[in-house]
Amino acid sequence: MSEPKPHKLAKPEKRLEALALLKLLELSDRQIEAGQVQPAADVLARLRKRYQGD
């Protein structure tokens, strides 16, 4: 049986990308908790109504 291979460290770009995604998730959570978001269905319904005549 062979030895397990050590995990390679992620490239710096990948780590920065992962950190940026985590920051976006944190911001999203804060916006949800603060009531600053609306259901997508409500937003889409408003947009359809607004642009229905165009």
C-alpha positions in Angstrom: 0.0 0.0 0.0 1.4 3.4 -0.9 1.8 6.3 1.4 -0.8 9.1 1.1 0.5 12.1 -0.8 0.8 15.4 1.1 -1.7 18.0 0.1 -0.2 20.8 -1.9 -0.7 24.3 -0.6 -3.1 26.3 -2.6 -1.6 28.9 -4.9 -1.7 32.5 -3.4 -4.2 33.5 -6.1 -6.6 30.7 -5.0 -6.2 31.7 -1.4 -7.0 35.3 -2.2 -10.0 34.2 -4.3 -11.3 32.0 -1.4 -10.8 34.9 1.1 -12.8 37.3 -1.2 -15.6 34.8 -1.5 -15.7 34.4 2.3 -15.9 38.2 2.7 -18.8 38.3 0.2 -20.7 35.6 2.2 -20.1 37.6 5.4 -21.4 40.8 3.8 -24.5 38.9 2.5 -25.2 37.5 6.0 -25.0 41.0 7.5 -27.3 42.4 4.8 -29.9 39.6 5.5 -29.7 40.1 9.2 -30.2 43.9 8.7 -33.3 43.3 6.5 -31.6 44.9 3.5 -32.5 42.2 1.0 -35.7 41.4 -0.8 -37.0 38.1 -2.2 -35.9 37.7 -5.9 -39.5 36.9 -6.9 -40.7 40.3 -5.5 -37.9 42.2 -7.3 -38.6 40.4 -10.6 -42.3 41.0 -10.3 -41.7 44.8 -9.8 -39.3 44.9 -12.8 -41.8 43.0 -15.0 -44.6 45.4 -14.0 -42.3 48.4 -14.6 -41.1 47.3 -18.1 -44.2 45.5 -19.2 -45.3 48.4 -21.5 -41.9 48.7 -23.2 
